[in-house]
Amino acid sequence: MECEICGKPIRKGYKIIVEGSEMTVCEDCKSLGVEKPKVPQRRTVSKTVSRPKVRTDIDLGEELVEDYHVIIRRERERRGWSQEELAKRIQEKVSLVRKIENAEITPEPDVIEKLERILGVKLRESVEEVKVERKKVDLTPTLGDIVVIRKKKS
């Protein structure tokens, strides 16, 4: 290895900074710049990444009913609870209950489960799987397609 300033061969190089550039120099030239501070090397800590829990208790063939917000409000009022009291019972924020009852948001599956348990209602319904038949479409244009396109441009 050679000194980047004078070109002498060096055994032990020094890292210095000269006008913003980092250089490896010999012992004689190290006074021409500012010695680069040694940064202690960080030890990498491996973290275990946990996979999100897959919910097995909710059937994927079920969807939230359309009038879920009406059912929730009706059952809450039937019991004489305020939105604050319902929120406290399901351990959620009052703003969440308010938004759910106003149909501003769709509740998460865990909130749906809490509401079903506390209110004793079914907010999800089974949905039939609909099979869609797809016709194979040839996407390469024919001569007739091109002629039609050119007619429309003119």
C-alpha positions as CSV (number, residue, x, y, z in Angstrom):
1,M,0.0,0.0,0.0
2,E,1.3,3.5,-0.8
3,C,0.7,6.9,0.9
4,E,-1.9,8.8,-1.0
5,I,0.0,12.1,-0.6
6,C,3.7,11.3,-1.0
7,G,3.6,7.9,-2.6
8,K,5.9,6.1,-0.2
9,P,5.2,2.5,0.7
10,I,3.5,2.3,4.0
11,R,3.2,-0.6,6.5
12,K,0.8,1.1,8.9
13,G,-1.6,3.5,7.3
14,Y,-3.3,6.4,9.0
15,K,-6.8,7.6,8.0
16,I,-6.9,11.3,7.8
17,I,-9.3,13.9,6.4
18,V,-7.8,16.5,4.1
19,E,-10.2,19.2,2.8
20,G,-13.2,16.8,3.3
21,S,-11.5,13.8,1.6
22,E,-10.5,10.7,3.5
23,M,-7.0,9.5,2.7
24,T,-4.7,6.7,3.8
25,V,-1.3,8.2,4.5
26,C,2.1,7.4,6.0
27,E,3.3,8.5,9.4
28,D,5.2,11.5,7.9
29,C,2.1,12.8,6.1
30,K,-0.5,12.3,8.9
31,S,0.1,15.8,10.2
32,L,-1.1,17.3,6.9
33,G,-4.7,16.6,7.8
34,V,-7.1,15.8,10.7
35,E,-7.0,12.3,11.9
36,K,-10.3,10.5,11.3
37,P,-11.9,9.6,14.6
38,K,-12.3,5.9,15.1
39,V,-15.9,4.9,15.4
40,P,-16.5,1.8,17.6
41,Q,-18.1,-0.9,15.5
42,R,-21.6,-1.8,16.4
43,R,-22.5,-5.3,17.0
44,T,-25.5,-6.4,15.1
45,V,-28.2,-7.8,17.2
46,S,-30.4,-10.3,15.4
47,K,-34.1,-9.9,16.1
48,T,-36.6,-12.6,15.7
49,V,-39.5,-11.6,13.6
50,S,-42.7,-13.0,14.7
51,R,-45.3,-13.8,12.1
52,P,-48.7,-12.3,12.5
53,K,-51.2,-14.6,14.2
54,V,-53.6,-16.2,11.8
55,R,-57.1,-16.1,13.1
56,T,-58.7,-19.5,12.9
57,D,-61.9,-18.6,14.7
58,I,-63.4,-16.4,11.9
59,D,-64.7,-18.2,8.9
60,L,-63.4,-16.7,5.7
61,G,-66.7,-17.4,4.0
62,E,-68.5,-14.8,6.2
63,E,-69.0,-11.1,5.6
64,L,-70.3,-8.3,7.6
65,V,-74.0,-7.7,7.1
66,E,-75.0,-4.5,5.2
67,D,-76.9,-2.9,8.0
68,Y,-74.4,-3.7,10.8
69,H,-74.5,-0.1,12.1
70,V,-78.3,-0.2,12.5
71,I,-78.2,-3.5,14.4
72,I,-75.4,-2.3,16.7
73,R,-77.2,1.0,17.5
74,R,-80.6,-0.8,18.0
75,E,-79.2,-3.4,20.4
76,R,-77.2,-0.7,22.3
77,E,-80.3,1.5,22.7
78,R,-82.4,-1.5,23.6
79,R,-80.1,-2.2,26.6
80,G,-80.2,1.5,27.5
81,W,-76.4,1.9,27.1
82,S,-74.7,5.1,25.9
83,Q,-72.0,4.9,23.3
84,E,-69.5,5.5,26.1
85,E,-70.7,2.5,28.0
86,L,-70.6,0.2,25.0
87,A,-67.1,1.4,24.2
88,K,-66.1,0.6,27.8
89,R,-67.6,-2.8,27.7
90,I,-65.8,-3.8,24.5
91,Q,-62.6,-2.0,25.6
92,E,-62.5,0.4,22.6
93,K,-62.6,4.1,22.1
94,V,-65.9,6.0,22.1
95,S,-64.9,7.6,18.7
96,L,-64.7,4.1,17.2
97,V,-68.2,3.1,18.4
98,R,-69.5,6.5,17.1
99,K,-67.9,5.9,13.7
100,I,-69.2,2.3,13.5
101,E,-72.8,3.4,14.3
102,N,-72.6,6.2,11.7
103,A,-71.3,3.7,9.2
104,E,-68.2,5.8,8.6
105,I,-65.9,2.8,9.1
106,T,-66.1,-0.9,8.8
107,P,-65.0,-2.5,12.1
108,E,-62.1,-4.9,12.3
109,P,-62.8,-8.6,12.8
110,D,-61.8,-8.5,16.4
111,V,-64.1,-5.6,17.1
112,I,-67.0,-7.4,15.3
113,E,-66.4,-10.4,17.5
114,K,-66.5,-8.3,20.7
115,L,-69.7,-6.6,19.5
116,E,-71.3,-9.9,18.7
117,R,-70.4,-11.3,22.1
118,I,-71.5,-8.3,24.2
119,L,-74.7,-7.5,22.2
120,G,-75.7,-11.1,21.5
121,V,-76.3,-10.6,17.8
122,K,-74.9,-12.0,14.6
123,L,-73.2,-9.3,12.5
124,R,-71.7,-11.7,9.9
125,E,-73.4,-13.9,7.4
126,S,-72.3,-16.7,5.2
127,V,-71.5,-15.8,1.6
128,E,-71.8,-18.3,-1.2
129,E,-68.8,-18.6,-3.4
130,V,-69.6,-17.4,-6.9
131,K,-67.7,-19.0,-9.7
132,V,-66.9,-16.8,-12.6
133,E,-66.4,-18.3,-15.9
134,R,-63.7,-16.6,-17.9
135,K,-63.7,-16.8,-21.7
136,K,-60.2,-16.9,-23.2
137,V,-59.8,-13.7,-25.1
138,D,-57.3,-13.4,-27.9
139,L,-55.6,-10.0,-27.4
140,T,-53.8,-9.9,-30.7
141,P,-55.5,-7.4,-33.0
142,T,-56.9,-8.6,-36.3
143,L,-56.8,-6.7,-39.6
144,G,-60.4,-5.7,-39.1
145,D,-59.6,-4.2,-35.7
146,I,-56.9,-2.1,-37.2
147,V,-59.2,-0.9,-40.0
148,V,-61.9,0.1,-37.5
149,I,-59.3,2.0,-35.4
150,R,-58.1,4.0,-38.4
151,K,-61.6,4.8,-39.5
152,K,-62.3,6.2,-36.0
153,K,-59.2,8.4,-36.1
154,S,-60.1,10.0,-39.5
